[in-house]
Amino acid sequence: MGSAPAQIPTSFGHELRACLRCRLVKTYDQFRESGCENCPFFKMDEDHERVVDCTTPNFNGIISVMDPTRSWAARWLRIGRFVPGCYTLAVSEALPEDLQVRSDQNLTDLLASLGDGLFVCTLLCDSFVVELVLGLWSSTAMSLEVM
């Protein structure tokens, strides 16, 4: 998750889609061309069929976030660690199980790369755990094992 902003949707019609993992909203063509800035491990820009698998047109509301780290709304929606961009308030579908495994594996790899200074926790929701772990990483030195 970088600090460069995500693409802003070029239109607000029926072609809008939301990432099922991070809820970033862009047009189908934008996901196909550049993928998801928060979820590059899905490689939507390399596998165009994955855009349909990882995104949905069924979502409610849109919020634009310019500085996710300082926005109370971004923290409340648990998108405070994502790149600036447009996000949905809620999606109506779940990520397919095989892609959820890929997402969980990416989180495990991220946590392993951070080293030994984290807290032991159980994975319930990857975005919540990432926020929890990164917050603990920056303030304490404990150990983490992903169960």
N, CA and C atoms as an extended XYZ file, in Angstrom:
441
Properties=species:S:1:pos:R:3:atomname:S:1:resname:S:1:resid:I:1 pbc="F F F"
N         0.817       -1.157        0.000 N   MET     1
C         0.000        0.000        0.000 CA  MET     1
C         0.874        1.237        0.000 C   MET     1
N         0.852        1.895       -1.122 N   GLY     2
C         1.689        3.062       -1.265 CA  GLY     2
C         0.946        4.328       -0.955 C   GLY     2
N         1.636        5.449       -1.136 N   SER     3
C         1.020        6.729       -0.853 CA  SER     3
C         0.544        7.428       -2.118 C   SER     3
N         0.901        6.896       -3.302 N   ALA     4
C         0.423        7.482       -4.550 CA  ALA     4
C        -1.085        7.240       -4.649 C   ALA     4
N        -1.845        8.261       -5.039 N   PRO     5
C        -3.302        8.092       -5.082 CA  PRO     5
C        -3.743        7.121       -6.168 C   PRO     5
N        -4.896        6.509       -5.940 N   ALA     6
C        -5.519        5.636       -6.925 CA  ALA     6
C        -6.161        6.496       -8.006 C   ALA     6
N        -6.430        5.883       -9.137 N   GLN     7
C        -7.126        6.605      -10.201 CA  GLN     7
C        -8.529        6.966       -9.728 C   GLN     7
N        -8.977        8.139      -10.109 N   ILE     8
C       -10.341        8.576       -9.816 CA  ILE     8
C       -11.229        8.070      -10.952 C   ILE     8
N       -12.426        7.554      -10.652 N   PRO     9
C       -13.295        7.079      -11.731 CA  PRO     9
C       -13.522        8.161      -12.781 C   PRO     9
N       -13.449        7.756      -14.042 N   THR    10
C       -13.623        8.703      -15.143 CA  THR    10
C       -15.093        8.946      -15.474 C   THR    10
N       -15.966        8.099      -14.968 N   SER    11
C       -17.405        8.301      -15.134 CA  SER    11
C       -18.109        7.653      -13.952 C   SER    11
N       -19.340        8.012      -13.752 N   PHE    12
C       -20.088        7.471      -12.625 CA  PHE    12
C       -21.359        6.776      -13.100 C   PHE    12
N       -21.208        5.943      -14.120 N   GLY    13
C       -22.333        5.190      -14.659 CA  GLY    13
C       -22.319        3.750      -14.193 C   GLY    13
N       -22.891        2.896      -15.011 N   HIS    14
C       -23.021        1.476      -14.676 CA  HIS    14
C       -21.705        0.716      -14.774 C   HIS    14
N       -20.673        1.332      -15.345 N   GLU    15
C       -19.394        0.633      -15.496 CA  GLU    15
C       -18.533        0.694      -14.240 C   GLU    15
N       -18.991        1.360      -13.175 N   LEU    16
C       -18.224        1.421      -11.938 CA  LEU    16
C       -18.204        0.067      -11.242 C   LEU    16
N       -17.049       -0.262      -10.661 N   ARG    17
C       -16.888       -1.519       -9.926 CA  ARG    17
C       -16.109       -1.221       -8.648 C   ARG    17
N       -16.297       -2.052       -7.643 N   ALA    18
C       -15.572       -1.913       -6.378 CA  ALA    18
C       -14.765       -3.173       -6.128 C   ALA    18
N       -13.534       -3.004       -5.681 N   CYS    19
C       -12.682       -4.136       -5.316 CA  CYS    19
C       -13.334       -4.842       -4.124 C   CYS    19
N       -13.442       -6.147       -4.194 N   LEU    20
C       -14.086       -6.909       -3.130 CA  LEU    20
C       -13.246       -6.983       -1.856 C   LEU    20
N       -11.958       -6.727       -1.943 N   ARG    21
C       -11.110       -6.775       -0.756 CA  ARG    21
C       -11.012       -5.411       -0.073 C   ARG    21
N       -10.638       -4.373       -0.823 N   CYS    22
C       -10.378       -3.066       -0.206 CA  CYS    22
C       -11.482       -2.040       -0.457 C   CYS    22
N       -12.420       -2.340       -1.350 N   ARG    23
C       -13.566       -1.485       -1.687 CA  ARG    23
C       -13.207       -0.247       -2.506 C   ARG    23
N       -12.034       -0.226       -3.158 N   LEU    24
C       -11.666        0.868       -4.054 CA  LEU    24
C       -12.627        0.872       -5.239 C   LEU    24
N       -13.082        2.051       -5.652 N   VAL    25
C       -14.035        2.175       -6.752 CA  VAL    25
C       -13.348        2.812       -7.956 C   VAL    25
N       -13.430        2.112       -9.084 N   LYS    26
C       -12.933        2.617      -10.366 CA  LYS    26
C       -13.824        2.015      -11.453 C   LYS    26
N       -13.614        2.447      -12.684 N   THR    27
C       -14.349        1.840      -13.792 CA  THR    27
C       -13.718        0.486      -14.132 C   THR    27
N       -14.470       -0.332      -14.833 N   TYR    28
C       -13.959       -1.633      -15.267 CA  TYR    28
C       -12.661       -1.458      -16.058 C   TYR    28
N       -12.661       -0.495      -16.984 N   ASP    29
C       -11.473       -0.258      -17.814 CA  ASP    29
C       -10.269        0.165      -16.975 C   ASP    29
N       -10.478        0.966      -15.943 N   GLN    30
C        -9.366        1.391      -15.086 CA  GLN    30
C        -8.781        0.204      -14.315 C   GLN    30
N        -9.636       -0.677      -13.797 N   PHE    31
C        -9.125       -1.883      -13.132 CA  PHE    31
C        -8.367       -2.758      -14.132 C   PHE    31
N        -8.891       -2.862      -15.355 N   ARG    32
C        -8.245       -3.689      -16.374 CA  ARG    32
C        -6.877       -3.128      -16.772 C   ARG    32
N        -6.768       -1.812      -16.847 N   GLU    33
C        -5.518       -1.180      -17.275 CA  GLU    33
C        -4.462       -1.115      -16.174 C   GLU    33
N        -4.873       -0.801      -14.929 N   SER    34
C        -3.871       -0.594      -13.879 CA  SER    34
C        -4.089       -1.418      -12.619 C   SER    34
N        -5.101       -2.264      -12.596 N   GLY    35
C        -5.350       -3.097      -11.425 CA  GLY    35
C        -5.819       -2.280      -10.234 C   GLY    35
N        -5.675       -2.866       -9.054 N   CYS    36
C        -6.058       -2.206       -7.810 CA  CYS    36
C        -4.793       -1.762       -7.095 C   CYS    36
N        -4.716       -0.488       -6.772 N   GLU    37
C        -3.523        0.058       -6.123 CA  GLU    37
C        -3.305       -0.515       -4.722 C   GLU    37
N        -4.364       -0.934       -4.057 N   ASN    38
C        -4.248       -1.520       -2.723 CA  ASN    38
C        -3.991       -3.023       -2.752 C   ASN    38
N        -4.363       -3.673       -3.822 N   CYS    39
C        -4.282       -5.141       -3.918 CA  CYS    39
C        -3.515       -5.573       -5.168 C   CYS    39
N        -2.253       -5.163       -5.317 N   PRO    40
C        -1.510       -5.508       -6.533 CA  PRO    40
C        -1.284       -7.004       -6.700 C   PRO    40
N        -1.357       -7.775       -5.615 N   PHE    41
C        -1.147       -9.222       -5.675 CA  PHE    41
C        -2.256       -9.939       -6.432 C   PHE    41
N        -3.394       -9.283       -6.689 N   PHE    42
C        -4.439       -9.885       -7.529 CA  PHE    42
C        -4.069       -9.820       -9.008 C   PHE    42
N        -3.161       -8.924       -9.380 N   LYS    43
C        -2.668       -8.779      -10.751 CA  LYS    43
C        -3.812       -8.655      -11.772 C   LYS    43
N        -4.762       -7.787      -11.469 N   MET    44
C        -5.898       -7.565      -12.368 CA  MET    44
C        -5.455       -7.003      -13.707 C   MET    44
N        -4.365       -6.225      -13.719 N   ASP    45
C        -3.892       -5.636      -14.963 CA  ASP    45
C        -3.241       -6.676      -15.871 C   ASP    45
N        -2.841       -7.828      -15.328 N   GLU    46
C        -2.245       -8.900      -16.126 CA  GLU    46
C        -3.268       -9.945      -16.555 C   GLU    46
N        -4.283      -10.179      -15.736 N   ASP    47
C        -5.310      -11.183      -16.016 CA  ASP    47
C        -6.662      -10.477      -16.013 C   ASP    47
N        -7.148      -10.151      -17.200 N   HIS    48
C        -8.358       -9.344      -17.326 CA  HIS    48
C        -9.606      -10.044      -16.804 C   HIS    48
N        -9.627      -11.364      -16.789 N   GLU    49
C       -10.772      -12.082      -16.226 CA  GLU    49
C       -10.822      -11.913      -14.710 C   GLU    49
N        -9.675      -11.647      -14.101 N   ARG    50
C        -9.632      -11.474      -12.654 CA  ARG    50
C       -10.349      -10.193      -12.233 C   ARG    50
N       -10.471       -9.215      -13.122 N   VAL    51
C       -11.210       -7.990      -12.788 CA  VAL    51
C       -12.638       -8.349      -12.406 C   VAL    51
N       -13.249       -9.232      -13.152 N   VAL    52
C       -14.626       -9.645      -12.866 CA  VAL    52
C       -14.680      -10.436      -11.564 C   VAL    52
N       -13.663      -11.256      -11.296 N   ASP    53
C       -13.637      -12.071      -10.087 CA  ASP    53
C       -13.375      -11.255       -8.823 C   ASP    53
N       -12.563      -10.214       -8.936 N   CYS    54
C       -12.125       -9.445       -7.759 CA  CYS    54
C       -12.923       -8.175       -7.522 C   CYS    54
N       -13.805       -7.823       -8.432 N   THR    55
C       -14.580       -6.591       -8.281 CA  THR    55
C       -16.061       -6.880       -8.456 C   THR    55
N       -16.881       -5.934       -8.063 N   THR    56
C       -18.330       -6.084       -8.191 CA  THR    56
C       -18.971       -4.739       -8.547 C   THR    56
N       -20.058       -4.775       -9.328 N   PRO    57
C       -20.813       -3.546       -9.568 CA  PRO    57
C       -21.878       -3.321       -8.480 C   PRO    57
N       -22.005       -4.271       -7.546 N   ASN    58
C       -23.028       -4.208       -6.500 CA  ASN    58
C       -22.445       -3.644       -5.207 C   ASN    58
N       -22.599       -2.338       -5.039 N   PHE    59
C       -22.097       -1.680       -3.835 CA  PHE    59
C       -22.977       -0.489       -3.519 C   PHE    59
N       -22.832        0.030       -2.299 N   ASN    60
C       -23.648        1.160       -1.839 CA  ASN    60
C       -22.772        2.329       -1.426 C   ASN    60
N       -23.032        3.495       -2.007 N   GLY    61
C       -22.369        4.725       -1.615 CA  GLY    61
C       -20.919        4.818       -2.039 C   GLY    61
N       -20.437        6.037       -2.153 N   ILE    62
C       -19.037        6.292       -2.497 CA  ILE    62
C       -18.528        7.411       -1.600 C   ILE    62
N       -17.306        7.246       -1.123 N   ILE    63
C       -16.637        8.280       -0.344 CA  ILE    63
C       -15.291        8.548       -1.015 C   ILE    63
N       -14.932        9.809       -1.158 N   SER    64
C       -13.620       10.177       -1.680 CA  SER    64
C       -12.727       10.523       -0.505 C   SER    64
N       -11.534        9.921       -0.491 N   VAL    65
C       -10.616       10.116        0.619 CA  VAL    65
C        -9.312       10.685        0.072 C   VAL    65
N        -8.970       11.897        0.512 N   MET    66
C        -7.740       12.538        0.045 CA  MET    66
C        -6.551       12.212        0.945 C   MET    66
N        -6.776       12.097        2.253 N   ASP    67
C        -5.709       11.778        3.199 CA  ASP    67
C        -6.235       10.735        4.176 C   ASP    67
N        -6.159        9.448        3.798 N   PRO    68
C        -6.742        8.383        4.629 CA  PRO    68
C        -6.192        8.332        6.049 C   PRO    68
N        -4.950        8.725        6.266 N   THR    69
C        -4.363        8.640        7.601 CA  THR    69
C        -4.931        9.674        8.559 C   THR    69
N        -5.479       10.755        8.029 N   ARG    70
C        -6.019       11.824        8.880 CA  ARG    70
C        -7.540       11.872        8.885 C   ARG    70
N        -8.198       11.067        8.077 N   SER    71
C        -9.651       11.108        7.948 CA  SER    71
C       -10.328       10.197        8.970 C   SER    71
N       -11.217       10.756        9.787 N   TRP    72
C       -11.946        9.925       10.745 CA  TRP    72
C       -12.864        8.971       10.002 C   TRP    72
N       -13.428        9.412        8.872 N   ALA    73
C       -14.322        8.534        8.098 CA  ALA    73
C       -13.544        7.348        7.524 C   ALA    73
N       -12.316        7.589        7.068 N   ALA    74
C       -11.484        6.496        6.548 CA  ALA    74
C       -11.145        5.508        7.658 C   ALA    74
N       -10.836        6.014        8.827 N   ARG    75
C       -10.547        5.103        9.949 CA  ARG    75
C       -11.793        4.314       10.327 C   ARG    75
N       -12.950        4.962       10.342 N   TRP    76
C       -14.209        4.311       10.692 CA  TRP    76
C       -14.548        3.216        9.687 C   TRP    76
N       -14.262        3.462        8.404 N   LEU    77
C       -14.513        2.470        7.352 CA  LEU    77
C       -13.372        1.464        7.210 C   LEU    77
N       -12.329        1.627        8.001 N   ARG    78
C       -11.145        0.762        8.001 CA  ARG    78
C       -10.416        0.782        6.659 C   ARG    78
N       -10.327        1.980        6.085 N   ILE    79
C        -9.557        2.173        4.858 CA  ILE    79
C        -8.445        3.186        5.095 C   ILE    79
N        -8.130        3.451        6.335 N   GLY    80
C        -7.137        4.447        6.703 CA  GLY    80
C        -5.723        4.119        6.257 C   GLY    80
N        -5.440        2.859        5.964 N   ARG    81
C        -4.096        2.453        5.516 CA  ARG    81
C        -4.021        2.299        3.994 C   ARG    81
N        -5.117        2.566        3.297 N   PHE    82
C        -5.132        2.424        1.846 CA  PHE    82
C        -4.732        3.733        1.175 C   PHE    82
N        -4.559        3.677       -0.146 N   VAL    83
C        -4.156        4.861       -0.895 CA  VAL    83
C        -5.332        5.830       -1.017 C   VAL    83
N        -5.065        7.122       -1.195 N   PRO    84
C        -6.156        8.069       -1.443 CA  PRO    84
C        -6.926        7.664       -2.698 C   PRO    84
N        -8.226        7.857       -2.689 N   GLY    85
C        -9.059        7.514       -3.835 CA  GLY    85
C       -10.525        7.483       -3.459 C   GLY    85
N       -11.338        6.866       -4.316 N   CYS    86
C       -12.774        6.721       -4.085 CA  CYS    86
C       -13.057        5.303       -3.599 C   CYS    86
N       -13.846        5.198       -2.547 N   TYR    87
C       -14.163        3.905       -1.943 CA  TYR    87
C       -15.668        3.792       -1.746 C   TYR    87
N       -16.144        2.559       -1.745 N   THR    88
C       -17.549        2.320       -1.464 CA  THR    88
C       -17.746        2.176        0.039 C   THR    88
N       -18.935        2.455        0.497 N   LEU    89
C       -19.251        2.293        1.908 CA  LEU    89
C       -19.496        0.829        2.250 C   LEU    89
N       -20.067        0.072        1.307 N   ALA    90
C       -20.355       -1.344        1.549 CA  ALA    90
C       -20.481       -2.082        0.228 C   ALA    90
N       -19.961       -3.302        0.184 N   VAL    91
C       -20.126       -4.165       -0.986 CA  VAL    91
C       -21.131       -5.252       -0.661 C   VAL    91
N       -21.798       -5.767       -1.693 N   SER    92
C       -22.859       -6.750       -1.508 CA  SER    92
C       -22.409       -8.174       -1.776 C   SER    92
N       -21.142       -8.377       -2.057 N   GLU    93
C       -20.632       -9.711       -2.377 CA  GLU    93
C       -19.364       -9.971       -1.579 C   GLU    93
N       -18.924      -11.223       -1.593 N   ALA    94
C       -17.683      -11.605       -0.913 CA  ALA    94
C       -16.648      -12.025       -1.951 C   ALA    94
N       -15.402      -11.899       -1.579 N   LEU    95
C       -14.297      -12.335       -2.422 CA  LEU    95
C       -14.355      -13.855       -2.556 C   LEU    95
N       -14.207      -14.404       -3.777 N   PRO    96
C       -14.200      -15.862       -3.935 CA  PRO    96
C       -13.117      -16.500       -3.054 C   PRO    96
N       -13.380      -17.726       -2.612 N   GLU    97
C       -12.503      -18.383       -1.641 CA  GLU    97
C       -11.056      -18.496       -2.114 C   GLU    97
N       -10.842      -18.840       -3.393 N   ASP    98
C        -9.466      -18.980       -3.883 CA  ASP    98
C        -8.726      -17.645       -3.853 C   ASP    98
N        -9.432      -16.542       -4.098 N   LEU    99
C        -8.801      -15.223       -4.042 CA  LEU    99
C        -8.635      -14.752       -2.604 C   LEU    99
N        -9.523      -15.197       -1.712 N   GLN   100
C        -9.360      -14.886       -0.292 CA  GLN   100
C        -8.085      -15.532        0.238 C   GLN   100
N        -7.812      -16.753       -0.217 N   VAL   101
C        -6.583      -17.442        0.175 CA  VAL   101
C        -5.369      -16.649       -0.299 C   VAL   101
N        -5.421      -16.139       -1.525 N   ARG   102
C        -4.323      -15.321       -2.063 CA  ARG   102
C        -4.142      -14.055       -1.227 C   ARG   102
N        -5.247      -13.425       -0.846 N   SER   103
C        -5.194      -12.228       -0.019 CA  SER   103
C        -4.587      -12.542        1.348 C   SER   103
N        -5.012      -13.652        1.957 N   ASP   104
C        -4.480      -14.053        3.256 CA  ASP   104
C        -2.992      -14.385        3.164 C   ASP   104
N        -2.586      -15.026        2.057 N   GLN   105
C        -1.174      -15.352        1.873 CA  GLN   105
C        -0.344      -14.083        1.743 C   GLN   105
N        -0.879      -13.077        1.039 N   ASN   106
C        -0.176      -11.802        0.920 CA  ASN   106
C        -0.002      -11.160        2.293 C   ASN   106
N        -1.035      -11.231        3.139 N   LEU   107
C        -0.941      -10.683        4.486 CA  LEU   107
C         0.105      -11.435        5.299 C   LEU   107
N         0.113      -12.758        5.187 N   THR   108
C         1.101      -13.565        5.903 CA  THR   108
C         2.511      -13.189        5.470 C   THR   108
N         2.711      -13.011        4.152 N   ASP   109
C         4.027      -12.610        3.640 CA  ASP   109
C         4.414      -11.227        4.154 C   ASP   109
N         3.448      -10.299        4.204 N   LEU   110
C         3.711       -8.956        4.712 CA  LEU   110
C         4.145       -9.022        6.169 C   LEU   110
N         3.420       -9.772        6.965 N   LEU   111
C         3.742       -9.865        8.384 CA  LEU   111
C         5.094      -10.535        8.599 C   LEU   111
N         5.403      -11.557        7.802 N   ALA   112
C         6.694      -12.230        7.927 CA  ALA   112
C         7.829      -11.272        7.568 C   ALA   112
N         7.596      -10.400        6.596 N   SER   113
C         8.650       -9.465        6.188 CA  SER   113
C         8.902       -8.388        7.237 C   SER   113
N         7.933       -8.166        8.134 N   LEU   114
C         8.110       -7.157        9.176 CA  LEU   114
C         9.026       -7.636       10.293 C   LEU   114
N         9.229       -8.945       10.395 N   GLY   115
C        10.174       -9.464       11.380 CA  GLY   115
C         9.533       -9.890       12.673 C   GLY   115
N        10.339       -9.885       13.729 N   ASP   116
C         9.940      -10.456       15.009 CA  ASP   116
C         9.291       -9.476       15.970 C   ASP   116
N         9.015       -8.271       15.611 N   GLY   117
C         8.578       -7.295       16.598 CA  GLY   117
C         7.091       -7.081       16.702 C   GLY   117
N         6.259       -8.128       16.562 N   LEU   118
C         4.815       -7.914       16.547 CA  LEU   118
C         4.070       -8.770       17.561 C   LEU   118
N         2.779       -8.641       17.612 N   PHE   119
C         1.883       -9.236       18.590 CA  PHE   119
C         1.177      -10.478       18.027 C   PHE   119
N         0.896      -11.496       18.852 N   VAL   120
C         0.208      -12.717       18.411 CA  VAL   120
C        -1.282      -12.421       18.255 C   VAL   120
N        -1.855      -12.786       17.108 N   CYS   121
C        -3.277      -12.539       16.879 CA  CYS   121
C        -3.852      -13.600       15.953 C   CYS   121
N        -5.163      -13.664       15.875 N   THR   122
C        -5.856      -14.572       14.982 CA  THR   122
C        -6.420      -13.761       13.821 C   THR   122
N        -6.288      -14.262       12.594 N   LEU   123
C        -6.808      -13.546       11.437 CA  LEU   123
C        -8.319      -13.694       11.356 C   LEU   123
N        -9.020      -12.597       11.537 N   LEU   124
C       -10.468      -12.598       11.379 CA  LEU   124
C       -10.839      -11.827       10.119 C   LEU   124
N       -10.257      -10.677        9.987 N   CYS   125
C       -10.514       -9.810        8.834 CA  CYS   125
C        -9.187       -9.168        8.487 C   CYS   125
N        -8.660       -9.451        7.285 N   ASP   126
C        -7.295       -9.032        6.989 CA  ASP   126
C        -7.081       -7.535        7.090 C   ASP   126
N        -8.023       -6.688        6.668 N   SER   127
C        -7.781       -5.251        6.746 CA  SER   127
C        -7.742       -4.788        8.200 C   SER   127
N        -8.574       -5.371        9.069 N   PHE   128
C        -8.543       -5.026       10.488 CA  PHE   128
C        -7.218       -5.447       11.105 C   PHE   128
N        -6.772       -6.656       10.795 N   VAL   129
C        -5.528       -7.159       11.364 CA  VAL   129
C        -4.344       -6.334       10.880 C   VAL   129
N        -4.330       -5.951        9.610 N   VAL   130
C        -3.233       -5.121        9.104 CA  VAL   130
C        -3.173       -3.809        9.879 C   VAL   130
N        -4.329       -3.171       10.093 N   GLU   131
C        -4.340       -1.929       10.856 CA  GLU   131
C        -3.854       -2.174       12.278 C   GLU   131
N        -4.307       -3.247       12.914 N   LEU   132
C        -3.906       -3.577       14.270 CA  LEU   132
C        -2.408       -3.844       14.341 C   LEU   132
N        -1.926       -4.665       13.433 N   VAL   133
C        -0.516       -5.048       13.447 CA  VAL   133
C         0.382       -3.865       13.144 C   VAL   133
N         0.052       -3.088       12.127 N   LEU   134
C         0.894       -1.942       11.797 CA  LEU   134
C         0.893       -0.917       12.922 C   LEU   134
N        -0.242       -0.760       13.598 N   GLY   135
C        -0.296        0.137       14.741 CA  GLY   135
C         0.584       -0.356       15.872 C   GLY   135
N         0.539       -1.649       16.149 N   LEU   136
C         1.387       -2.221       17.193 CA  LEU   136
C         2.860       -2.163       16.802 C   LEU   136
N         3.126       -2.396       15.519 N   TRP   137
C         4.519       -2.390       15.051 CA  TRP   137
C         5.157       -1.030       15.290 C   TRP   137
N         4.394        0.011       15.041 N   SER   138
C         4.966        1.345       15.167 CA  SER   138
C         5.107        1.790       16.622 C   SER   138
N         4.381        1.161       17.555 N   SER   139
C         4.426        1.646       18.923 CA  SER   139
C         5.083        0.694       19.919 C   SER   139
N         5.208       -0.587       19.587 N   THR   140
C         5.795       -1.534       20.529 CA  THR   140
C         6.692       -2.526       19.815 C   THR   140
N         7.317       -3.386       20.567 N   ALA   141
C         8.147       -4.448       19.978 CA  ALA   141
C         7.724       -5.771       20.599 C   ALA   141
N         6.722       -6.416       19.995 N   MET   142
C         6.223       -7.711       20.448 CA  MET   142
C         6.354       -8.691       19.288 C   MET   142
N         6.065       -9.966       19.498 N   SER   143
C         6.196      -10.922       18.404 CA  SER   143
C         4.837      -11.334       17.873 C   SER   143
N         4.770      -11.676       16.583 N   LEU   144
C         3.516      -12.045       15.927 CA  LEU   144
C         3.643      -13.399       15.265 C   LEU   144
N         2.639      -14.197       15.445 N   GLU   145
C         2.515      -15.449       14.705 CA  GLU   145
C         1.123      -15.458       14.130 C   GLU   145
N         0.983      -15.702       12.849 N   VAL   146
C        -0.316      -15.773       12.213 CA  VAL   146
C        -0.850      -17.179       12.399 C   VAL   146
N        -2.007      -17.296       13.042 N   MET   147
C        -2.600      -18.610       13.320 CA  MET   147
C        -3.537      -19.003       12.209 C   MET   147
